[in-house]
Amino acid sequence: MLKDSFGRTLDYLRVSVTDRCNLRCVYCMPPEGVEWKPHETVLSFEDFLRICRIMTELGIRKIKVTGGEPLVRRGVASFIKNLKKFPGIDKVTLTTNGLLLGAYLDEAEAMGALPDGINISLDALNPERSKQISRNGNTVLQEISPLLDRMLKKNITVKINCVPIRNNNEEEILPITALAKDKNIAVRFIELMPLGFAAALEPVPGGEIAALLEKSYGALTPYSGVSGNGPAVYYKLPGLAGTIGFINAISRGFCETCSRLRLTSVGFLKLCLSDDLGMDLKELLRAGVSDNELAQAITEISIKKPRYHNLSEVYCVRPSEHPDGMSEIGG
C-alpha cells in the first residue's frame, strides 16, 4: 500500500491522457492556446496501462481519467475498459467538458465499458457567458439535460464542476445549482486555484457561494451520501433532489486528508498539484526497467509527497506562483 511520510494512504490516481483541449478557458489557457506537447513525448495507452496496473498492485483503488480534454484523444473508451479490468480497482471515472460526451457514451456503451462516474466542467449556462469563459462558440448547453438523464439511467454518478470567477460568472451560480433541482446529481463549486493563467483572476470563496445558496434555498445541511475520490464536502438544500458540493482549496484547505497522485500526459508522476516534486516515469520506461523496479521507484517517490500545498495562506505565509496551468498537470 502506498503511503507518504505523514501516514496518508495514497489510493487515488488522476491520469491526464492529453494536455490538448477543444476549449480555451480563461483560467486555463491564453486565447491562442498553449504549445502542445509533441505527440512522441506523450505516453501511449499501453504505457499508461502498465503504470496504472503496477500502481493498482501498490494500492491505488480509484482512477480519474482527465486531460486537457481527455475525449479529444482517440481510444479513451477502450482505455477505461482496460482500467476497469484491473483487480482491486473500485472506481474508474472521467472528467470532461462535455462537448464530445454524446459520441463517447455511444462508443463506451457499445463496448460495455461505461465509467463509474463522469464529472462535467460547466462554468456557465448562458450561451454568451459560456462563450466568453471558454472562448468557444460551440457549447454543450443544448444537450446537457438529455445527457444528464442518459447517464443517470445507466447508473453513472454525475457531478457538475463549476469554477466561479469574480466578474465573470457569478450570475451563473444559481442557474447551475438549479440543475440539481429534479436530478440526483452533485453540483460542485470549486475555488479557483492560482495556477498558470488563473493567477491573474479573482476566485469567489466557497463561503460566499454558500451564503448565496442559503439566501435562495434555505439552510445547507451536511450530507455524507455522495461517494467520491476527492476533497469535496457535500450538502443538501431544501427543494433539490441532488446535492451541492464545495471544494475550498484556497479558503479552507484539505491537505490533511489528501490521498491523490497525478500522472501527466508525458509520464511525470506528480505528488502535489502545487509542487514540482515527482518522478519522470517515462524515462524509466524508456530505460527498460522491470515492473518490480518501477514499483520500487513509485513507492520511494510517493513517500516524499508534500504535507501541504502552497496555494494559499491556509498552509503558508506567502502563496507561491505556479506557471503551469491545469491543462498541463491534469487538474
Disulfide bonds with the S-S distance in Angstrom:
none
